[in-house]
Amino acid sequence: MNQTKRKVKEQFHLFLSNKGLKGTLQRSLILDAFLDLDRSTHIDELYLILRGKHPNIGHATVYRALRLFASAGIAREINLGDGLTRYGVAGGRRHDYLVCNDCGTVTEFENGSIERYQAEVARSMGFTVQSLKIELRGVCNRCMAQAGRHS
Ligand SMILES: [Zn+2]
């Protein structure tokens, strides 16, 4: 288990005990799957991944677990305006997103020079940034290749 994963789990257990909640086996399976994925995901995707290995886990359980992870501060909700709530592991670095308009695939990326530039622009205008999100929309490689084949 890597360092981040251990820290996230400790944070979650602390949250549960502060709330007087017990850690359940299902919750911990869901948390493992979420952390192992190591990228943002949404409820249906995570449910399908889990169902493959643990047929007893229900959709509603996965949903409630993700909401609980968000309240515990170990998952952050990502809303890209397409009606789908995605969840990413919180506490990591801020990520920017490439969103494919065709297949809806979301790819996270980070680029230190973009961040530094943003901070510089804000500072020069006397503005304090509290949150930000970069979302680049377009067509992913795969969709582009497919479009090429069909035309
Ligand atoms: Zn695509």
Boltz pocket constraint, residues with backbone or C-beta under 6 A from the ligand:
constraints:
  - pocket:
      binder: B
      contacts: [[A, 100], [A, 101], [A, 102], [A, 103], [A, 104], [A, 105], [A, 139], [A, 140], [A, 141], [A, 142], [A, 143], [A, 144]]
      max_distance: 6.0
